[in-house]
Structure formats: structure tokens, C-alpha cells
Amino acid sequence: MVQVLTVPIGLLTGIVFTVTQPRRPPGYALGAITTVFGVLVTTQGLATSTWADGSPAGIGDPDGEGFIGLVAACSGLFTTAIGLSIVLLRWAGPELMRLPQVRSRNAPARP
């Protein structure tokens, strides 16, 4: 459940660092770790949902536990997508991260 709060905070922090620091795509290790962590959270969320909806039902309120498992699974899927996008951006190379060069009207003509 904590991941529902920490992932958006981490994304916001990453966006701030990306805007304020030089352009450089994150590394493969960060993308791989994020992807593996997302897969782990997804499988644990799905296992919780299966356990809560199984027979006999889990402890307490099965509907609430099933919903929390679903939220965790969705959070894990989102984290997996973020990890894969980090790897794909790194694989695409620094050309994708560069801003286009804009010439002023008074700039001399290119040779």
C-alpha cells in the first residue's frame, strides 16, 4: 500500500531532477531493478487477491483484502511499465533525450 504513495513521489522527484540537471538517460541497472520490483509487487498482489477470494476466505473482510490485492497488482504493473520505459529510453540512446536546436532569426546561415 505504501507503494501507491512512494511511486508517484519518486516519479515527481525524477521529473524534477531531469528538468534541473543535464540530460542523461538513467542506466540499465535502474530500469532492470525497477522492472523486477514491479513484477514482484504484481505477483504478490495477485497472490493476495487469490488467497482472499479462495476457499476458505482469507482473514477479516475478503472483499477488502481482494481490493487491496488488486490495488497492489495495478501498482506493480505501473512500476513494471516505468522500469521498461527506463530501459527503452536508455536503449534508444541519448539522441532521443536531446532537445532540438533552435536557431534565432539573426543567426548566420549554415554552410
Secondary structure by P-SEA (a helix, b strand, c coil): cccccaaaaaaaaaaaaaaacccccccaaaaaaaaaaaaaaaaaaaaaaaaaaccccccccaaaaaaaaaaaaaaaaaaaaaaaaaaaaaaaccccccccccccccccccc
